Amino acid sequence: MRKNMHPDSPPAAGETIGERLKRLRLDRGLSQRELAAPGVSYAYISRIEAGTRQPSVKALRRLAVKLNVSADFLERGSDLDPEAERELRLSDLELAIRLGEWEGVDVPLQAAIEEAVAAGDRVATLRARVALATLAQERREHSKAAELLEAALSDEPFTPTERFDIYANLGRAYNEAGRSQDAVDLFERCMDSCATDGDASTEARYATLLSYALSDMGELGRAEEVVRRALDRVENTADPYMRVRLYWSMARLAHAEGRESVALTNVRKAIALLQATDDTFHLGRAHILAAYITLARDDPDAADRHLDQAEQFLGMSPTQQDLFEITTQRARVASLRGQADLAVALATRAVELSGEDAPVDRGVALAALGEALSLTDDSTAAGNAYAEAVELLEGQGRWRHAATTALSWGRMLRHTGREAEALDDARRRARRALTLELAVRPRGPYSLALSARHASDATRTFREGLFTALLAVEGVPELARAWQAPDGTVAIQAESPQAAERLRWILALDDDHSGFLRAVRDDPMLGRAARTLRGLRPLRVATVAQALLRAYCGQLIEAKLARRMEQTIIRTICPAGPEKLHLAPTTPELAALAPSKLRALGLHTRRSASLVRLCRTLELERLHDVETPVVAARLERERGLGPWSVGVVCLQGLGRYDYGLVGDLGLIKLLRTLRGRPVAGWETAELLEPYGEWAGLASMYLLAGHSRGLLAA
């Protein structure tokens, strides 16, 4: 006979065994005498029901049979054992969190943790802590979520392939709490573990998350490389979600770099794949990303359509993060349409949704509020919103967003006739130096994102599409910044015209290389790379002395170590300025050094002596006025300087395209692949010889094309 698992009337909270026995007896219409059994008299039953007697196990079993329930149910009001009961309660709490029913969940979850710990139930302890962390993340309490997940994993083996969701959420909590480096470190460890286990699919999922964390830190080049490697590894996978995640990452990176057309292409690929899977949740999020991208192109109508679709796919219970992002973008749509009251209401709601534990989101929401308030007469409130937004975004290293917010703030102040405040208050509070703004249309094809991918050093940074450099103007350190708009225009902000012009030269904005692109368009080896990377130009360093230092550091050692050595030397000998940047070294500064000082900083003894000797005998900046063959002949007379070093000086220090990087290790590897045998450094001159006056630029395109697999054999 099947035991009755669901008695007619449900058990009351805190019901005793006697109360339960009486309720079940009456439900079945039995008297105490009728319920009695051998060894269990009606008087015994009466005392149990009155609570004056505790039934024995034997009595419980006999009574349970006559009541058609299990002995466990009669004793505890449930057919489940304690472990199963904990699991059932946890499942109910987890479901409530998923459904957004957060009210009153914290206390029972905390109780579940304490009960599981006391019972030594590690599985339930882990689940309860993860559930509580999920609740904290939904409430945007990211620091608390990170602490809970760290506690949950503290006694567990490191198994990222088996517990992707937990490690992914821990990394996200780190990132949202402003601990981006911790997120990067975690995801790199997870990827290494997956690679060791041979799980390429999960490794690619962590690669997607790593790219998000790196892009949030401004390391867009590194983030893009991570995604490209992951795409290569899962090229033939049958899992559409894997490619969705990677296309999504590429879209985010391109959007951060200001390449909106590329971003839109990739997000459309992601949406198409998601539509084939009927995954409405991720499809909704993809449309949110598409809205961001179309708003960056000043297209509120397209953004509005994407947001409508996002809301449709996400349904009636979007997460708080999704709701925040939709509300923020709705506010920006309303601002672009000039709907001031609606924009203010939506942006105010977005600020409320952002919470206090997500400074980046709060900064984004406040920027939207400033934009909305600037449409009203309350310019003071708009300025306050902008100021706080810039401070938050800058504090989290979101330089590009901070800079564009500061620009909007400055325009608002000038529009309201507060020119002096635009030049003083914005500069002081946002450190964005609004004294000079310059919009430059580059001559010929130009991509700042491509050209500046690996440009960061001790004197400058390139983060989130924003290029920042510390420059010396008449001996005084000045900041200058640049970023590229979707229409191709490069915006420059600087503290003086001299700094703006210097940055313009460093970025090579006026050096049209269309002639090179035409010359190699049908080149059997370089043509494809030139077409794909047509906006790439080699950036220059601020002084010829820095280019020479880079050449000496880069001889015969790994590129990463060379760059680190160069940065160490510059940070040691050169004046520091804002944002932890330093001025580029000058010829007199290098000439004043003792070779032993450079040796102590890592440069080889002979190279140290050669560098100092050359700087003491030649004012390097005067090389700008000398033709390239004369420059090459003079530098190659110096012991320790060969064709590759001269190429670095010409390309990065003088901005010359006509002298190639002969002997570059990357070109040696390329030539070895092409010829199928070991090659000497001098043989790379033969590789560059066909490109004549464009040999230096051809060097860059060959290296970039080879690393991306764009060269034809």
N, C-alpha and C positions, 0 to 999 in steps of 0.2 A: 504494500500500500504506500502511495506517495505521501510524504509528510506535507502538511499544510505550511507553505513558506510565507504566506501572507494572510494572517488571521483576519477575521471579519472587521475588527476594530483595531486601529493602529495603537502601538504601545505609547503610553504617555512618557514625557521626559521625566527621568528620575524614578521610574516605576520600580517598586520592590518586587521580589519573587512572589511574596504573598499576594500583592495587588495584581500581579500578572496572572497568577493561578486563578484567582477569583474571577477576573475579567474573562479569561478563556473558558472557565467553567460555565459562567452565566451566558456567554455567547453561544454555547452549545446546548443550553437549556438543561444542564445537569445539576442535581443536588449534590451535597457533599457525600451522602450515602451512595448515590449512583456512581460517583467518581472513585469511591474507595476501591482498593485492590488488596490482594494478599500482602501483608506486611505494611500496608498504608491504610490505617483506619480513618473513618470520617472524623473522629476527634483529632487525629494527627493533622488531617487536612485543615480543620478549623483553626488549630494553633498556628499552622503555617500562614494561613490567610490573615490571622490577627497579628502576625509579626513576632510571635513569642517563641517560635521554633524555626530553626534553620534545617531545611530538608537534607537528607543524605543523598549521595549520588544515586544509590539504588532506588530511593523513593522518587527522585526526579525522573529517572528512566521509565518507571512504571506509570507515573502520572502522565508523562509525555505521550506514551503509547495510547492511552485512553483519550487524550485531548487531540491526538493526531498532529502533533508538532514534534520538533526535535528536542532532545534534552538540553542542547545548547540554547535554543530559543527560550525554553522555559526558565533556564537559569539566568540568562543575560539579556533576553529580549531580542536576540539575533542568532541566526544560524551560523554566523561567521566566527572564526577564531580571532583572537586579539590582533594578530598580524593582518588578517584579511579585513578586519574592521578599520584598522588604520589606513589601509590602502583605499578602502571605499570612501572614507572621509576625505582623504587627500584628493581622490579623483573628483569628488563633488566640489572641493575648493578650487582645484585647477580649472574645472569647467566653468565655475562662476567667474574666475579671472578672465578666461577666454571670451566669455559673453559680456564682459564689461560690468558685471555685478560685483563691484568692489566693496560695497558697504558692509562693514562688520566682518570682513575676511581676515584682517590682520591678526586679531586675537586668537581665533581658532588655528590659524597657521602657526603662530608662535607656540601655541599649546601642542600642536602636532610635532613640532621640532623637539620640544622638551620631552614629550612622551617617547618619541622614537630614540632619542639619545639615551634616555633611561632604560629603554628595552634593548639597547644595543642593536637596533635595526638601522644599519647604515644606508640601505636602499631608501627607506622612508625618510631618513634624515636628509639625504641628498635631495630627494624630490621636494620636500617641504621647503628647504632653503632656496632651491631654484624657483619654486612657485612664489615665495616671498620676494625674491629678486625680480621676477617678472612683474609682479605688482609694483615694485619700486620703479622699474623702468617705464611702465605704463603711466605712472604718475610723474615721470621725468625727474625722479630722484636718483640720478645716475651714480653719484658717489656711494650712496647706500647700496645700490644694486651691485656695484663692483665689490664692495666689502662682503656682501652676502654670498656672492658667487665664489670669491676667494676662500671664504670659510667652507663652502660646500665642497670645494675641490682640494682643500688642504690635506686631507688624509686619503685622497684617492690617487691611484696610479695615473700617470700622464698618458691618456688614450684619446687623442684628438680625432682619430678616425671613427671611434665608437660614440663619441659624445660631441658631435659637431655643434649642435644647438647650444650647448652650455658654453663651450669655448668661444663660439661666435658671439653670444650675448655678453660674455665677459669682455671681449675685445671692444664691442660696441659701447659698453658702459664706460670703459676706459676712455674711449675717444670722445664721447659726449661729455665726460667729466673733465675734459681738458688734459687727459693723460695720453696723448697721441703716441708718444714714444713707447709707453707700456703696451699699447695696442699693437704697434709695429713689431715689437720684440715677441709678443705672444703669437701673433700670426706667423711670423717667420719660424718659430719653434714648431708650430703645428704643421707648417708646410714641410719642414725637414723630416718630421716624424712620418707624415703621409708618404713622402718620397721613399723613406726607408722601408715602409710597409708595401710599397708598390701600388698605392691607391691614388692614381692620377686624377680621378674624378673629384675626390674630396680635396686633394691638393689644389685643384683649380678653384674650388669654392673658397678655400682660405686665401688664394691669390686674389680673388675678387675683393675680399674684405681688406686684405693688405693694401691693395691699390687705393681703397677709400681712405684708409688711415694715412697713407703717404701723401695723397693729394690734399688732405686736410692740413698736413704739415707743410705744404707747398712744394714737395718733392715730386713734381709732375713728371719729369723725365724718368725717374726711377719707377714711378707708379705705372707709366705707360709700358716700360720694359717688362715689368712683372706680368701685366695683362697679355702682352704679345707672346711671351714665353708660354703662358697658360693656354692661349688660343692654339699655339702650335702643338702642344701636348695633347689637346683633346680634339684635334682637327677631325678625326674620323669617329668621334663618339656618337652614339645613337641617342644620347640624352639631350633633348632640346633645352632643358633648363640650364644645362651647363653653358651652352652658347648664349642663352639669354643673359645670364649673369655677366658674362664677359663682354658682350655687346653693350650692356648697361654700363659697365665700368668704362669702356671706351667713350661712351656718350658723356659720362660725368667728367672725365678727364678733358675731353675736347671742349666742353662747356666751361670748365675752369680756366682753360687757356684762351677762351674767347673765340674758338673755332666753331661757331654755331652751326654752320652747314654740315661739318663733319659730325658734330654732336647729334643733329637732327637725323642724319642718315643712320647712325648707329642705333638711336632709340627707336626708329621706325623698324629696323631689323628685329629688335627685341620684341616690339609690339606684335609684329607679324608672327613670330614664333609662339608667343603667348596665346595669340588668337587660335592657333592650331591646337593648343593644349587645353583650351577652355579654362585656363587658370585665371579666374576673375580677380583674385586678390592681388597677384603680382601684375596683372594687366592694369588694374587701377593705379598701382604705384608707378608703372611705366608712363602712364598718362600724366601723372604729377610731374615727373622728370621732364616730359615733353613740354609741359606748361612753363617750367622754368626756362627752358631753352628758347621757346618762342617769345617769351617776355623779354629775354635778352636781345631779341631782334625787334623789339618794340611792336609786337603784333598781338594786341590784347584780344582780338577776336579769335584767333587761333588758340591762344592760351585758354580763353573761356570755354571753347569747345572741348579741349583736353580735360579741363577741370570738371565739366559736366560728365564726361565719360568716366573720369576717375571716381566721382561720387556714385555713379550708377553701378560700377563694378565693385566698389568697396561696400555697398549696401548700407544698412541702417546702423551698423555698429563699427565705424572705422576706429582704428587705434588713435590715441591722443596725438601721436606723432603725425599720422596722416591728416588728422583734423587740423593740426597746427599748420602744416604745409599748405593745405588747401586754402585755409583762411588767409594766410599770408599772401598767397598768390592772388586770391580774390581781391584783396585790398590793393595790390599793385595794378590789377586790371582796372579797378574802379578809378585809381589815380590817373592812369593813362587816358581814361575816357573823360576825365574832368569831373567825376562824380564825387565831390569833396565829402559830403556827409556820409555817404556809404563807405567811402575809403577809410575815413576816420573810425567809424564804428567797427569795421572789419579788422583794421590794424590794431585797435585797442583790444579787441577780443584775442587777436594773435599774441599780443604781449602777455595777456592773462594766461593763455595756453602754454606759453613758452616756459613758465616756471622760473625758479631762481637757480636751479642746479644745471641749467643748460645755457651757458653764457653766449655761445655762438647763436643759438636759436633766438635768444632774447635780443641780441644785437641785430639780427636780420629783421625781427619783428619791429624793433624800434626804428630801424631805417625806413621800413614801410610806413610807420606812423609819422615820421618826420616828413616823408614825401607827401602823405595825405594832408597833414596839417599845413604844409606850405601852400596848399590850394585855398586855405581859409585866410582869415585876417589875423590869426594867432601865430605870428612869426616867432614869438618868444617860445611858445610851447614846441613849435617845430624845431627851433634851434636846440632846445634842451633834449629833445628826442634824438636828433642827429648827433649831438655831443656824446650822449651816453652810448649810442650805437657804435660810434667810431672807437670810443674807449674800450668797449667790450670786444669788438672785432679785432682791434689791434692787439689787445691783450692776449687773444687766442691765436695770434699769428695769421689771421685772415686778411692779409695785406691788400689784396686786390679789391675785396669787398669793402674794406675800410676806406681805401682810396676813392672808390666810386661814390661811397656815401659822403665822404668829405667834400668831393666835388659838387654833389647835389646840394649840400649844405651851403657851400660858397655861392652857388648860383642863386639859391633862395635869398641869401643875405644881400647880394647885389641887386636882385630884382626888387627888394623892398627898400632900396636906397641906403643900405648899411654897408657901404663899401669898406670903410675903415675896419669894421668888425669882421668883414669877410677876410681881410688881409691879416688881421691881428688875432682875433679870437680863434678862428679855424686853424690858423697855423699853430698857435700855442696849445690848444686843447687836442687837436688831431695830429699834430706834427706832420702835416702834409704839405707845408710850404706852398701856400696858394699865391705867393707873390707873382709868379709867372706861370702862365698856362700857354701851351703851344700845341697846335694840332698839325701834324705833319703827314702829308700824303707821300709814302715812300715811292721812290722812282723805280719802276719795274716791280715784278712779283716780290712780295716780302711777307715772311711769317715770323713774328717775334717768338711764337711758341716753339717753332723748329730751331731758330737760330740761337735761342737762349737756353735750350734744354739743359745744358751742362755748364752754364756760364757762372754759377755761383762760386765765389771764392772769398777770401778775407776782405775784399774791397766792395763786394756787391752780392746781391741775392736775386734769385728769380723764383718767386713763389706765387702760386695761384694766378699766373699770367701777369704779375706785377714785377717789373724790373726796377730795382733800387740800387743806386750806386753812391758812394761817398767820393766826392771830387774836391781837389784843391783849386780854389780860385784866389789867386794872389796870396797864396799861403794859408788861406782860411778854409777849413772843411765845410763843404756844403752838400746837402742831400739833393739828389735829383731822381725822379721816378718816371717810368714810362709803362704804358700798356697799350694793347691794340684793340680797337673797337671792331665790332662785327663787319663794318664797311671797309676795313683795311687801314683806316686812319690810325696813326700812332699818336697818342696823347702824351705830352711831356709836361711834367711839373718840376720847377726848379726854383731856387732862391735867387738866381741872377741869370741874365741873358748868357753870360759866359758859361755857366754850368749847363744850361739848356743846349747850347751849341756843342759843348764837349760831349754830352750824352748823345746828341744826334750823330756825332762822328763815331762814337764807340759802337752804336747800334747799326752803323753802315746804312743809314736810311737813304742817303743820296747816291749810293754807289750802285747804279743800275747794272745788273748782270744779265740783261736780256740777250746781249750778244753771245755770251757763253751758252745760254740755253738754246739759242738758235744753232750755234755751232755743233752742239752735241745731240741735237734732237734725234738724229738718225744714227748716232754712234752705236755700233753693235753691242758694246759693253755698257756704256754709261747712259744710253738714251732713256731707258726705263727709270733709272734713279733720278735723272734730271727732271723728267716729267712729274714724278711722284713728289719730289722734294724741291720743287721749283722755287719755293719761297725761302730756302735756306741760304743764309749768308754768314760767313765767319765773323763773329764779334771781335772787337779790338779791346785791348786793355788800356788803362788810363795813361800809362807811361811806357816808353820804350824800355826803361830800366826794368819794369815788371816783366815785360816779354822776355828780356834777356835772362832774368832770374828764373823764369819758367823754363827756358831752354836748358839752362844748366841743371835745374832740378830734375828735368825729364829725361836726362841721358842715362840709358842703360838700366833703368829701374821701372817697376810697375807703375802705370799711370796713376793709380789711386794713391800710392805712397808718394809719388812725385808731387801731386797736388797737395797732399797733407804737409809735406815738407815746406812747400812754397807758402802755405798759409801760416805755418808755425813761424817762419822767418819774418813774414810781413807783420804778424801780430806782435812779434817781439821788438822789431826795430822801428815800426811806423806809428805815427800818431793815431790814436783811437778817436772815433766820433760817435754819433748817435747810432742806435740799433746794433751795437756791437760790431760795427764796421770800422775798417781802418783805411787810411789813405794809401794809395799805391806808392811804392818806393820810388825815390828819385835817384838820379845818377850821383849827386853829392852824398846822399844818405848811404848808398852802397859803397861809395869810395871811402867813406869815413870809417868803415868797419875794418877790424883786424880779421884776416882770414881765419884765425883760430875761433873767432866768434861764430862765423858761419859753420865751421867744422863742428862746433859744439851743438849747433842746431840741426846737424844731420847731413850737411853737404860735404862731399868728398874733399880731401885736403887740396888736391891739384885743382879741382874746379873752383874751390873757394878762392885760392890764390889768383887764378885766371880771371874770375869775375871782378875781384877788387882791383886788379891791375888794369883791366880794360876800362873800368869806370873812372880810374884816376888819370887815364891818358886820353879819354874821349868823352865829350859831352854827347850822350846818346840821342837826346832830343833833336840835335842838329841833323841827324840822319834823315829826318823828314824832307830836307831840302836836297838830298843827294839821290841820284838815280840808282835803281836797284842793282845793276851790275857792279857799280862802285861800292855800294853797301856790302854786297856779298864778298867782293874781293878784300875789303878791309877787315871784315869780321873773320873770314877764313884764314887770315894771317895769324890770328890769335890761337895759340895752342889750346886745344880742348874744344874748339868750335868747328863743327863740320856742317855739311849741307842741311841736315835736318834742323839744327839749331838756328842756322841762318833763315830757314823757311819759317820757323816759329816767330822770329823777330820781324820778318817781312810781313807775314800774314796777320799776326795779332798785335804787333807793336807799331807797324807803319801802315797797315791797311792795304798792302800791295797784293794783287792777285796773280802776279806773273812769276813768282818763285815758289816751286813746289816743295813738299815735305819729303825730299829724297832721303831714303833710309828709315822712314817711319815703320815701326814694328807692324802696324796694321797693314800697311802696303806690302811689306815683306811676306806676311802670311797670305795675302791675296795673291801675290805673284807666284808664291810657292804652289798654291792651289791651281792656278792657271797653267803653270808649266809642269806640274807633277814632279818636282824635284826641289832640293834645297837651293835657295838663291841668296846672293849677297846683297847687302844694303844698297850698293851703288847701282845694282840692276834695276831698282825701282825708277831710276832716272829714265830708263827706256819706256817704262809704263806711262810716265808723265809727258814724255817728249812730244807726242802727237798733239797735245793741247796748247802748246806754245805760250802765248801771252796769258792764258788762263790756267797755267799749270798749278798755281796755288789753290785756286778755287776747285779745280779738278781733284786735287788731293782730298779736299773736304768731302766732295760728293762721292768719291770712290770709297772713302772710309765709312761714310754714313750709309751708302748704298750696300756695302758689303755686310755691315752689321744687321741690316734689315732684309737681306736676301734679295736685293733688287738688281744685282749685277748679272749680266749674261756672260757665260763662260766664253 
